[in-house]
Amino acid sequence: DIVVAAVGRAHMVPKSWLKEGCTVIDVGINSVDAPDTKRGYRLVGDVNYAEAKEVAEWITPVPGGVGPMTIAMLLRNTMNSWKRYSSQA
């Protein structure tokens, strides 16, 4: 199974929702209070990573998981749009 979580709610997906050996793609990024950190918060995903890593075969981290791919595709789409626009001018 492949689970893609993009709900915008920190730790919404618990271990009990996942099948043993699944792949988890956590698209969500949420800030939660963390007074012990310099910024006072930390970034977490929509999946409870600590629980999910016990059952998932593969899981994307937050931060640093799908974010770089999102940025790369945004830049690619921006370039494609510019090429289409400039060829019409």
N, C-alpha and C positions, 0 to 999 in steps of 0.2 A: 504494500500500500504506500501511497504518497500522500502526505498531508501538507497542504499549503495554508498557513495561518496568516491572515491579513485582516484582523478585526479591530485593531486599535485599542486593545485593552490588555494591560500588563498581566502576564501569567494566566491568561484565561484558559489555555489548553493544558489540562493536567495529564499526568501519566496514564490515568485510567481511561482516557479517550483514545489511546494509541495502542496499536497492535505490536506485538513483539517483532522486531526486525524491520519496522517501517522506516521510510525516509521522511524527514521533517524539514520543510522549507519555511522558515520563520521570516515573514516579510515585515512584520510589525516592528515599530520602534517607539518605545515609551520611556518617559523619565519617571523614576520613582525616588522618593526622598532617601537620602543616604548621608546623614549628618557627619558621619565619620570620613567622608571624602572631601577633597579640596573644594569642589564645586557645590557640594551639598545635595547632589543627586547622582544617579547612575542610570545608564540606558539599559533597558531590558526588552525582550521580545514579547510576543503574544503567547508564546509557549513557555511553560515552566521548564526551563532548560535543565535545572538540577534533577528534576524528576524524569524528564523525557530522555535524557542521555542514558538512563538505566535500561530503556526498552528499545530505543531507536537504533537502527544500524548506522544511519547517517543523519546528521542534524546541522543546520547552518547556525553559526553563532550570531549574536547581536551584542554590540555592533560588529561590523566587519563581514557580514555574510553576503546578503544580496545587494547591499548598498552600492558597492563598486560596479556591479553589473547594471544596476539601474542607471547610474550616472553615465556609463559607457553607452547604453542604448539611447539615453536622452540626447547625448552628443551626436550619435549616429543619425538619429531622426532629425535633429536640427540641421545637420549638414545636408541630408537628403532634401529637406524642405528648401534650404537655400539654393541647392543645385536646380531644383525644379523651378523655383521663383526666378533665378537669374537667367535661366534658359528662355524664359518667356519675355524678358525685358528687351 
